[in-house]
Amino acid sequence: MLTEEQQKEIAATDSQRLRLSIFAVSMAMAIILYLMGQPLWCKCGGLSPWSWDIWSSHNSQHLVDPYFFTHVLHGVVFCGLLYWLPGRVSEASRFLTAVVLEAGWEILENSPTIIERYRAATISKDYFGDSIMNSAGDLIACIVGYLLARRLGFRNSIVFFLLTELILLLTIRDSLLLNVLMLVWPVEAIKWWQMG
């Protein structure tokens, strides 16, 4: 049987490993995006960490934009899905899996095929992919969403998800669910509504 001090030491070591793993995944994502030709930051050179206009060329180029909140919802969804893994899978492994999934999505989202799909099927006509810093912001958003869902629990996470979706629909006429729908199965009437 381990003493309390030994248990704390093991927990600290596990926590450090998890942080290093998340850092390694983040750096791998950034390097891959760089090799894919994505810019580090908005080409405008402005230092503002955010851009709120989804119709401008700044969208997806700064650290935070309105779609940051859809990535928070990625974290909520991943937390809910990974909850169903067998009990022997540690919480740290579930969390790291969510981080890897989000980093993988950021890489896929910036591939020529997905960029072209966004431009052809959604309202994102001027989308040329994310800057590396925007992808980093999206990864942070997913982490925040995952941790928030762990704290809120299942029912409150559903309420949070639906409320966030509604706010996004009212403010930018887009949301995570609508974004997925339009990417997979575009509906012309929705596209016209989104364009105002």
N, C-alpha and C positions, 0 to 999 in steps of 0.2 A: 504494500500500500504506500502510495506517495504522500509525502508530507505536503502541507499547504504551500510551503516555500517552493518545493519542487514543482508543484502544479502551476504556480505563478510563473516560474521560470520557463516551463514548457509552453504556457500560453503566450508569454512574451516572444519566445522564439517563433512560434507559429504565426503570430501577428506580424513579426518582422519578415518572415518568408512570404506571407500574403502581400504585404506592401511591396516587396521586391518583385514579386511575380506580376503585380499590377503595373509597376513601373516598366518591367521588361515588355509586357504586352503593349503598353502605350508607346514605348520607343520603337518596337517592331512595326506597329501600325504607322507611326510617323515616317519611318524610313521607307516603308513600302509605298506610302502615298507620295513621298518625295520622288522615289524612283519612277512612279507612274506619271510624274510631271505636274503634280498639284502644287500650287504656290504655298509658301509658308504663311502668308498673310494677304490681306486684300491688296490688290495691285495699286489701289488709290494711295497707299502709303499712310492714310489717316490712322491715328492712334486710338480712336474710339474703340472700346472693347465690344460694343454692340451696334447692331443695325436693326431697326424695327420695321423697315419698309420692305415687304416681301417682293415688291415690284422693282426694286432698284438692283443695280449691279453689285451692291454691297451685301445682298442677301447670301448667306452661306459663306461669307468671306471674313467675318469678324468672329470673335470668340463666342458671342451669344447673338442669336436672332430669334424670331418667334418660333421657329422649328425646334429650338432648344427644348421647349416644353413637350414636344412629341417624343423626344429622346428620354425625357424624364419618364414618360409613359412606357417606353421600351423597358426601362428598369423595373417598373411596376409589373409589367407583363412577364418579364423573365423571372422575377421573384415568385410570381404565382405559378408559373409552369414548372420551375425547378423545385418548388415545394413538394411536388409529387414524386421526386426521385426517392429511391429506397432510403430508409432511416440511417443506414450505415454511411451514406454520403455526408461528409461534414458540411457545416454551414460555410466554412471557408472555401471548400471546393465548389459549392453552389454559387457563391459570390464570384469566384474567379471565372467560373463557366459563363456567368452573365457578362463579365467584362470581356472575355474572349469573343462571345457572340456579338457584342456591340462593336468591338474592333473589327471583326470580320465583316459586319454589315457596312461599316464606314469604308472599308476597302472595296467591297462589292458595289456600294452606292457610287463610288468614284470611278468605276470601270466605264470604258466607252459605251458598252451595251446599255447599262442602266442610265447613264447620262442621256443617251439618245432616246431611251424610252421615256424618261421624264420630259424631255423637250417635245416629243411627239404626242404623248398621251395626256399630259397634265397641263396645268396653267404655267408651269415653269419653262416658258419658251427660251428665256435667257440663262438657263442653268448650264453651267460648264463645270460643275463639280464643286466640292468644298475646298476651302483653304485647309492646310494642315492644322492651323489653330482652331478653325471651326470644328473640325473633326475631333480635336482634343476636347473642345467645349461640349460636344455631343457625347463623348465618352464620359466626361464628368457628370453630365446630366443623367445619363443612364445609371451611374453609380448612386447619385442622389435619389433617383427614383426607386432603385432597389432597396436602399437603406430606409427610405421613407415607408415603403410597403411593408418591410419587416417590422417597423415600429407601429404602423397603423393597424395591421392585421387584415384579414381577408375582406370583411364587409366594408370597413372604412376605406380600403384601397379601391374597391369597386366604386364607391361614392366619389372618391378623389379622381379616379379615372374618368368617370362620366362628367363630372363638373369641369375638369380640364378640357375635355373634348368640346363641351358646350361653349366654354369661354373662347376657345380657339375658333370655333365655327362662327361665333358672333363678332369676333375681332378681325380675323384674317380670312374667313370663309374657307378654312382648311383645317384639318385635324389629322391625327394619326390614322384613324379608321378610314377617313375619306381619302387620304393620301395613298393608303394601301389599295383601296378600291380602284382609284383612278390609275394607279400604276399597273394593276393586274387586269382590270375589266373596266376600261374607260366608259363613262356615260356622258354623252354630249350635253344633255340638259344640265348636269351637275357642273360641267366645265363652263357653260355659259353663265350659270348662277355665280360661280366663283369669280368670273371675270367682271361681274357687276353689270 
